[in-house]
Each structure stands twice: as structure tokens, then as C-alpha cells.
Amino acid sequence: MPRPLTPDKIKKILSGERVALVGGAGFIGHNLAIGLRKFGVEVLVADNLMQNNMVDNLSQKEIDPFRRELNYGFLTQRFELMRDAGVLLRNADARSMTDLPEVLHEFEPTKIVHLSAISSAVEAKKVPGLCFDLQLITLRNVLEYTRLFPERIDQVVFLSSSTVYGDFNGPTVDESVRPRPYGIYANAKFMGERLVRTYSDQYGLGVTVIRPSALYGERCVSRRVSQAFIENALMGKPLLLEGGGDGRLDFTYIDDLVDGIIRSMAAHEGPGTTETFNITYGNARTIAELAAIVKSVVPDAILEERQRDKIKPIRGTLSTKRAEEILDFKPQWPLETGYKRYCEWYVDQWERTQRRLEAN
């Protein structure tokens, strides 16, 4: 792919593409849908709205009324933004070999992005069967549909995870490092990677594997550490620093991930090709540094140390050199600006929700 891969060049390359996002109403999916529409791409979101979404938010007893209202506001914003951007939304369960093919056949995508998953290793451990269904049964259905229409669909993008690497042996890993996943979530992601590569080898599918890390950004409801910290600070609950907060994560703002995924579509060379990319900021930071940014926005935030959860791998920086060389990827949001921006947005949304409930 000739460099530089400018926005104008990306728009020209993706002109006429029709992209289906399976499990696309979630945090990554709705942001990706909006991002693709900015390049003129026709976008379908297929989702049953159950995982980290409307049904989940309404049915979970663990969510208190205030946070339920807060999350409802985030979720409503997702759908309003997609609607205003011209995204086509279909309520479909990707686990069903009836639901998914029906909506895909109607839309006739040229590319499919698989996003269906439980977004937390901790939650996946609680419901391993559901994790398997959402991450692998849905992927089987995507791959089988794609196999039937090789002349129409030139790329399947699979959203994997940095957790497939397991415990890092050094401060940095690149895509040549052999994965050593631990736990249900990470192993299901790695099994997904193996499946898409096998379909590429056996049936000539064009596939791209994306490995993100420690995402944060507006309208997330899945209680990643970045959301849990700012939310706990606002509720007067402690920010729990496992191992004293020395754990390092390659925190990545959602806009950088969306940019990298879109670039992977524009740079894709068609059926039969397989690529794997780390799409992160490319610089691991400590949990303590994350907490310090929260305290800069919410000075009364309480910090509390706790024992490290063994299910969580020891991680660090994911090298983005391959994405830089092939995709012309240049992340734009360091933690100091991206996460602070997100925290300030969260405070604003929190206060708006308070005023709305008080008015009622």
C-alpha cells in the first residue's frame, strides 16, 4: 500500500464498500460504524442488544438505579449517533444460523467485522458457556456465510485481544510473539484467531486479526478499569490498585483503534491474504498513572491497594511497528490527553444525569 495512507486516499479506496458489523452495537462497534460512515462506507450493524447493551442494562439487578439511568443515556447516544450517521441497524442474534444469514443476505456486505464477545475476562470466567457461544459460535456463522460467497466478501476482520499473549516475557510484544493465552476469554479469542486463519488457508478467505488493548472512551458501559475508576471516584468508592497499581497496560483511546481498523480495511489486499496487527497506543502505562489522572479531575478520589487478580495476565506495551509500516498507523491520543478528556466527559454526563433525575 503506497504511503502516506491519507484520509482522502482511504475514502477513495473504500468507496463502494459495504461493511457488516456483527455484534456491532457495542462500544467498539458503534464507534467503528460512525467512523466508517465518515468515509462514505455503507454500514450494517447486526446485534441482539443483550450483551453490555439495552437488555443487559435493564435486567441486571447489580446495577443501581442511578447507574442504570447513566448507562441508558450512553446507550441511547450510541443509537442516536448511528441513526444520524446513516447506519443500518438490524436486531439479530448472530448465534442463529437463521437470523444472521438473513440480515447479511439482505445487505450483501463486501466486508464483515466480527465483534461479538463478552468484553471482560472476569465476566467470561463467570459464564464460560456464554463466552464460547458469543465468541465462537457467532464466528463460525460468519465464516460459514463468507465461505458461501467468496466472490462477494473479500475480507473478514476479527477483533481479538492483547490477552492472547498471556504473561509478557518482556516489556514489549509484537505480532511474532507466540501467544500463551490463559483463561476462558483469552483462549476463546485465540481459538477465533486460529479459525479465521484456517478458513483463509483452506477456503481462500481474506482475513485480518486486530489485537487491541485496554480500551477507553465515551459511551462504554462494560466497566473496564478506565470506566470503573472514574465512576468509583464519582460515587465516593475507592479506586482499587491491584499490586499497588504497578501493573502496566497499553491504554488505547477508542478513536485510535477505530482509525487502525479502518486502515486495515483500506490496506487489505483481498481474498487469500492474512494479516495480524496490534492496534494500540504503543506505550504501556501503570494503573497508578491512570488513577492519578482521575484524581486530577476528581480530587477527592480515594485510592486503595489490593491483591492482584491472578486471572489477569502481566502485560505491557504492544509494538505497533507493523501497523505503522503497513497501515501508516499513527496513534494520536496519549493517556494524558485522551483519558483526561474521557474523564471530563464522564463527569459532565454524571452531572447531567443527576440534574435529569432531580427534575423528575
Summary of the structure (lengths in Angstrom):
residues: 360
radius of gyration: 19.6
end to end distance: 55.5
largest distance: 60.3
contacts: 1256
relative contact order: 0.14
helix: 49%
strand: 16%
